[in-house]
């Protein structure tokens, strides 16, 4: 997470070693003012995803996106949850409902490519992936190894 405050270090440490219940407890032990920050809320989303509680994670993402629409994490993580739940078209719709500033994020286009491949829409996937690679050339190497993009691997420029 970007710009993560130091008071979340304990929770981050627990996440890094897979102690997710302890990470949740560390966040819960924070003051109310800190628990409601975007950074703490985003960490709760990540914990829910790592616990494979995708319904809960998506609910948190929806709330986060409504309360902090300027933060991309709610939209990106929420779309991931929907895709993982088998609701890939909903994932695309949710991701595209985010702020226009998402269009500045290579991961936005990369994820759309993955979702389009899942729906067997190769041409759309290639369009999104090429946009991502244009913005961040390193995404090409990532894409060549990504199992989610296997269907279009031979067409990646």
N, C-alpha and C positions, 0 to 999 in steps of 0.2 A: 504494500500500500504506500502511496506517495504521501510525503509530509506527515508521516505518522509521529505523533507526539511521544516524548520519552515516557510519559506516565502510562503508556500502553505497552511498554517494554516487557513487563511481566507476562501479560496475556500473549504477546507475540512469541515470547520464549516458549511458553507452553504449547502454542500452536506448532511451532517449529519442531518440537519433539513428540508431537502427536498426543499430548495430554489435553484433549479438547474440553473435558468437563472442568478441569482446573483453569483453562483459559476463560471459560464462561464465568466461573466463580471470580476470577481476577477482575473481569469487567464489572460484574455485579457488585464487587466490593468498592468500586469507585464512587465518588460523590455523584449525586443526581446530575449536576451540571456537566460532568464529564461523560456519564453514561449516555447522554442524549446528543453528544457531538456526532457529526458525520463520521469521524474516524472510528469511534467506538461502535457505532451502528454498522459500519462496513465490516468491522472485525466480527461482529455477531453473525453477519451474513456468511462470511467465510467459514466460521465455525460450523454453522448449520449445513453448509455445502459439504464440508469435510466429514461431517457426521452422516452424510447421505440422507439428511432430512430435507429433501428438495422442496417439498410442499411448504414447510416452514420457512426455508430460505427464500422461496419466491414471495411469500407473504411479506417477509422483511424487506425484500427488494421493492415490492409495490409501495410499501409505506415510505421507504427511503426515497424512492423516485418522486413521490408526491411531496414530501417534506423538503427534499433537497434536489430539485430538478436540474440544478446546475452541475451536480456531480454525476459523472458518467457511470460510476460503479454500479448503481442500482439498476441501470438499464442493461449494462453488459452482463452482470451476474444474473439478473432476472431472466434474460434471454437464454443464458446457459442452462438455468434450472428448467425452463420450459422445454428446451431441446432435450435435455436429459430425461425428462418425464414423457418424452415421445410426442410432444406438442410443438413440433418444429415450425410449422407455419405461424403459430402463435408467438414463437420465439422471434421470428423475423418481424412480425407486426409490433411486438413489444419493443424490440431494439430500435426499430425505425420511428417509434413514437417519442424517442428521446430528444434532447435539445439539439439544435443545429450544430452546436460545437462538437458533437460526436463525429461529424464529417471531417474533423481534423485529426481523428484517431485511427491509425492504421489497424488496430485491433478490431475496430468496428467493421471494417470492410473484410478483414480476415475471417471474423466469425460469421458474417453473412455468407461468405463463400462456403464455409463448412456446412452451414444450414441448407444452402441451396443444393450442395452435393447430396445431403441426406434425403432431399426431396427429388433427387435425380434430375435436377435442372442444371446440367453441366455448363451451358453457355452463360447463364446468369452467374454461376459460381466463378467461372473464369474472369468475367468482367469485374466482380468484386475483388477477387484475388489479385488481379493485375493492378487495381487501384491501391490495394494494400502494399504490394511490392514496390510500386512507384513511390509511395510515401516513405516506405522503410525497406530498402533493398534486402536487408537481412531476413525478411519474411520469406524470401524465395527459398532459402536453405531450409527454413522451418517447414515450409509447405511441402518440400520434396520428401520429407520424412514423416509428415503427419498422416496417420492412418485415416483420419476423417476426410482427407483429400485424395485418397488412393484412386478413386474413380477418374480424376482429371490429371493425375500425376504426369502422364505422358504429354499432356498439352501445356504444362507450365513452362512459360518462356524463361 
